[in-house]
Amino acid sequence: MTLNNDLSGLRVVVVHAHPDDEAITTGGVLHHLATRGADVNVVTCTLGEQGEVIGETWQQLVNGDADQLGGFRIHELLSSLRILGVSGCFLGGAGRWRDSGMVGDPANDHPRSFVRSGEEAEDKLVGIFTALRPHLVITYGPDGGYGHPDHIRAHEITHGAAGRVEGIQRILWAVTGRADLKAGLAAISAVPTGWRSAGDEELACQDRVDFALELDDRDYHAKVESMRAHATQLWIADGSVSETNPHAAFAEVTDRAAAPVVFALSNLIAQPVMRREHFQLGAGTALPADAQGPADGLQW
Ligand SMILES: [Zn+2]
C-alpha cells in the first residue's frame, strides 16, 4: 500500500469542550494531519473556568477566588494550537459558554454554562461547519470519554450539527484504548513525590478501538509540548519547570515504549502519554478492516 503524504484539500474540524482536551486526547493526530497538509480547525466550547490550578503562581485565578482562569487559559490554548500547527476558535466566541464543571457542580446552573447552551450552541456549530466544510470531524463518544457534562454536550451538538450540513464523510470519537492504557500504567514503576498511582478502572477507557494512530517522534513531541503549554492543568513528570509550576517532578518507568512520558492532571494521578491515539468510528463511512493508521493506507 502506498502512503499518501499529501492531505492538502482535506478539511478537518475537531470539537473539544475545554482548553487542554485538544492536546491530551488528539494532540498527536492534529499535528499529524496538519503536517501532512490538511486544514485543521479546533473548536473549543468553553474557557475551562472550573478547572483547578497546578502550582501556586496562578492559584488565585480559580473560580472561587478571582474567577479569571478562563481568560488565562485562552493563552494556554493559543500556545498549544501554535505548537500543533492548527487553527482554532471558540464556539460562539470566547466566553460565550462557560465550563459546567462535573456532574452536580453548582456551575451546572450558571446561565452561561455549556450544558444549558440549548439550540444556540448547535446552530453556532452549524455555522462553523457551513463555513469550513469539513470532510472529517473528530469529537468524543456519547459518554464524553469520561462522563464530563461538557464533553457529552460537545458530542451532542457535533452530531446534531453534522446532521444538518452536507459533506461530512466521517465522525471519529477520540477514546482511550484499554490495552495501551493498562500497559502504560504498568510501566510506571515509581510516581513522583506527592502523586499517586491510578486505581483499578479509575481512568476511563474503552475496549473497542476502531483504529489507533501510531505517533512518530515529531507528532509525539508536538503532543507533549502542546500538553506542556497547559501548565495550569497538566504537570509533565520529566523534570521540567515553568513560571506557572516551578516544581520538577520525576517518574520512573520500566518500559519506555509503553510510557515514554508521564503526566498528571490536578488530581496528581500518574498517567502515561501513550505512543498511540485511539479512535472509534462515530458516524460515516467505515474504515478499511486492516486500518491501523495512515501509515497503513488509511484514507482519512
Ligand atoms: Zn475537558
Boltz pocket constraint, residues with backbone or C-beta under 6 A from the ligand:
constraints:
  - pocket:
      binder: B
      contacts: [[A, 17], [A, 18], [A, 19], [A, 21], [A, 148], [A, 151]]
      max_distance: 6.0
